[in-house]
Amino acid sequence: MPARGCTTHFGLNEDLWKNSLVKYIYMNILPGMNTPHPTPAELLRQIANIDRMEPGKLCVLRQGKEGAYYNHQYREDGRAHSVYVPRDQAETVRRNTENYGTFQALVAQYAGEVVAATRAERRDGKKKRLRVSSRPKTGNSRG
């Protein structure tokens, strides 16, 4: 019985998948190793440059005489969906799902940078402290 589900890397042949992985590493991982953390504003610029994205993954349903048959698997509103993808749209769907993953990673990095800055400000006492009133509040009091 053949294996079911998504069995290939992005629905691409092995050489193309390896080339995509190498390109991703050179463009996204290695530059970050030699430079300081991007600022939140830089992260927001990178996020804004993503103009197409889709959650999920591109999978090969099976191999046919003319080539692979693809589907796009994703979750929406708590439900799993699987949609057939014509061969001529497979690369676009793969790129869009890759963009979604990049978007998620950038948003997580942005949140981490903002949280770290917020905690540092609080720790260093740069924010004004909230004044606590010494008088007891009543139901009619607005202050």
C-alpha positions as CSV (number, residue, x, y, z in Angstrom):
1,M,0.0,0.0,0.0
2,P,1.5,3.4,-1.0
3,A,2.2,6.0,1.7
4,R,-0.5,8.6,2.1
5,G,-0.2,12.3,2.7
6,C,2.6,14.8,1.8
7,T,5.6,12.7,0.9
8,T,7.9,15.2,-0.8
9,H,9.8,18.3,0.0
10,F,7.4,21.1,-1.2
11,G,6.3,18.9,-4.0
12,L,9.6,19.5,-5.9
13,N,12.2,17.2,-7.3
14,E,15.1,16.6,-5.0
15,D,17.6,18.8,-6.8
16,L,15.3,21.8,-7.0
17,W,14.4,21.3,-3.3
18,K,18.1,21.3,-2.4
19,N,18.7,24.4,-4.4
20,S,15.8,26.2,-2.7
21,L,17.1,25.2,0.7
22,V,20.6,26.5,-0.1
23,K,19.2,29.7,-1.4
24,Y,17.1,30.1,1.7
25,I,20.1,29.6,4.0
26,Y,22.3,32.0,2.1
27,M,19.6,34.7,1.9
28,N,18.0,34.3,5.4
29,I,20.2,32.6,7.8
30,L,23.9,33.4,7.0
31,P,23.4,37.2,6.8
32,G,21.9,37.2,10.3
33,M,24.9,35.4,11.7
34,N,27.3,38.2,10.8
35,T,25.1,41.2,11.6
36,P,23.4,42.5,14.8
37,H,19.8,41.7,15.4
38,P,17.5,43.7,13.0
39,T,15.6,46.5,14.6
40,P,11.8,46.2,15.0
41,A,11.4,48.8,12.2
42,E,13.7,46.7,9.9
43,L,11.6,43.6,10.7
44,L,8.4,45.5,9.9
45,R,9.8,46.5,6.5
46,Q,10.7,42.9,5.7
47,I,7.2,41.8,6.8
48,A,5.6,44.6,4.6
49,N,7.6,43.3,1.6
50,I,5.8,40.0,1.6
51,D,3.0,40.5,-0.8
52,R,1.7,37.0,-1.4
53,M,1.3,34.2,1.2
54,E,-0.8,31.1,2.0
55,P,-0.6,28.9,5.0
56,G,0.0,25.2,4.6
57,K,2.2,23.1,2.4
58,L,2.3,21.9,-1.2
59,C,2.2,18.1,-1.5
60,V,2.6,15.6,-4.3
61,L,-0.5,13.4,-4.5
62,R,1.1,11.0,-7.0
63,Q,3.3,10.8,-10.0
64,G,1.6,10.5,-13.4
65,K,2.9,10.0,-16.9
66,E,3.0,13.8,-17.5
67,G,4.4,14.6,-14.1
68,A,3.3,15.1,-10.5
69,Y,-0.2,15.8,-9.3
70,Y,-0.2,18.4,-6.5
71,N,-2.5,19.5,-3.7
72,H,-2.3,22.3,-1.1
73,Q,-3.0,21.2,2.4
74,Y,-3.8,23.8,5.1
75,R,-5.9,24.4,8.2
76,E,-8.5,27.1,8.4
77,D,-11.1,27.7,11.2
78,G,-9.8,24.6,12.9
79,R,-10.5,22.4,9.9
80,A,-8.1,20.6,7.6
81,H,-8.5,21.5,3.9
82,S,-6.9,19.9,0.8
83,V,-7.2,21.6,-2.6
84,Y,-6.0,20.3,-5.9
85,V,-3.3,22.5,-7.5
86,P,-2.7,22.4,-11.3
87,R,0.9,21.7,-12.3
88,D,1.3,25.2,-13.7
89,Q,0.4,26.8,-10.4
90,A,2.5,24.4,-8.1
91,E,5.6,26.7,-8.0
92,T,3.5,29.7,-7.1
93,V,1.7,27.9,-4.3
94,R,5.1,26.6,-3.0
95,R,6.5,30.1,-3.0
96,N,3.4,31.5,-1.3
97,T,3.5,28.8,1.5
98,E,7.2,29.5,1.9
99,N,6.4,33.2,2.2
100,Y,3.9,32.4,4.9
101,G,6.6,30.6,6.9
102,T,8.9,33.5,6.5
103,F,6.1,35.9,7.6
104,Q,5.5,33.8,10.8
105,A,9.2,33.7,11.6
106,L,9.6,37.5,11.1
107,V,6.5,38.2,13.3
108,A,7.9,35.9,16.0
109,Q,11.3,37.7,15.8
110,Y,9.6,41.1,15.9
111,A,7.6,40.1,19.0
112,G,10.7,38.9,20.6
113,E,12.6,42.1,20.0
114,V,9.7,44.3,21.3
115,V,9.3,42.1,24.4
116,A,13.0,42.2,25.1
117,A,13.0,46.1,24.7
118,T,9.9,46.4,26.9
119,R,11.4,44.2,29.6
120,A,14.7,46.1,29.5
121,E,12.9,49.5,29.9
122,R,11.0,48.1,32.8
123,R,14.0,46.6,34.4
124,D,16.0,49.9,33.9
125,G,13.2,52.0,35.3
126,K,12.9,54.1,32.1
127,K,9.1,54.0,32.2
128,K,7.2,56.1,34.6
129,R,5.8,54.1,37.5
130,L,2.1,54.1,38.0
131,R,1.1,56.1,41.0
132,V,-1.1,54.3,43.4
133,S,-3.5,56.4,45.3
134,S,-3.4,56.1,49.0
135,R,-7.1,56.9,49.5
136,P,-9.5,53.9,49.2
137,K,-11.7,53.8,46.2
138,T,-15.5,53.7,46.5
139,G,-18.1,52.8,44.0
140,N,-18.8,56.5,43.3
141,S,-15.1,57.4,42.9
142,R,-13.7,57.9,39.4
143,G,-10.1,58.5,40.4
